[in-house]
Amino acid sequence: MGKRWFAVMGLGMLLGMINMIGVFSLGIGLIWSLPLTLIAYGILYRNMFGLEAATLS
């Protein structure tokens, strides 16, 4: 994560803002923003630490 620190921080800030918009819409927007956040962090983890092609099948 050393070289991508700013990208990870930017993603966190962007997802935080999206979640705040979801909170400000009386919490109804969290129905979409929380799954989006979890999926984005999952993809980030997969891309940073990787999976071998042999383990995907």
C-alpha positions in Angstrom: 0.0 0.0 0.0 3.0 2.3 0.2 2.8 3.7 -3.3 -0.9 3.9 -3.4 -1.6 5.6 -0.1 -3.1 8.7 -1.6 -5.4 6.7 -3.9 -6.6 4.6 -1.0 -7.2 7.7 1.1 -9.0 9.4 -1.8 -11.3 6.3 -2.2 -12.0 6.3 1.5 -12.9 10.0 1.4 -15.1 9.6 -1.7 -17.0 6.6 -0.2 -17.3 8.6 3.1 -18.9 11.5 1.3 -21.3 9.1 -0.6 -22.3 7.5 2.8 -22.8 11.0 4.3 -25.2 11.9 1.4 -27.0 8.6 2.2 -27.3 9.6 5.9 -28.5 13.1 5.0 -31.3 11.6 2.9 -32.9 10.3 6.1 -30.9 7.1 6.0 -32.7 5.8 2.9 -29.7 6.3 0.7 -27.7 3.9 2.9 -29.5 1.1 1.3 -27.4 1.7 -1.8 -24.3 3.4 -0.4 -23.3 0.8 2.2 -23.2 -2.1 -0.2 -21.3 0.0 -2.6 -18.8 0.8 0.0 -18.3 -2.8 1.0 -18.0 -4.0 -2.6 -15.4 -1.2 -3.3 -13.3 -2.1 -0.3 -13.5 -5.8 -1.3 -12.3 -5.0 -4.8 -9.6 -2.8 -3.4 -8.4 -5.6 -1.1 -8.5 -8.1 -4.0 -6.4 -5.8 -6.2 -3.9 -4.9 -3.5 -3.2 -8.4 -2.2 -4.2 -10.3 -5.2 -5.6 -13.8 -5.9 -3.8 -16.4 -7.9 -5.6 -17.5 -11.1 -5.5 -21.1 -9.9 -7.5 -20.3 -6.8 -10.3 -18.5 -8.7 -11.6 -21.7 -10.3 
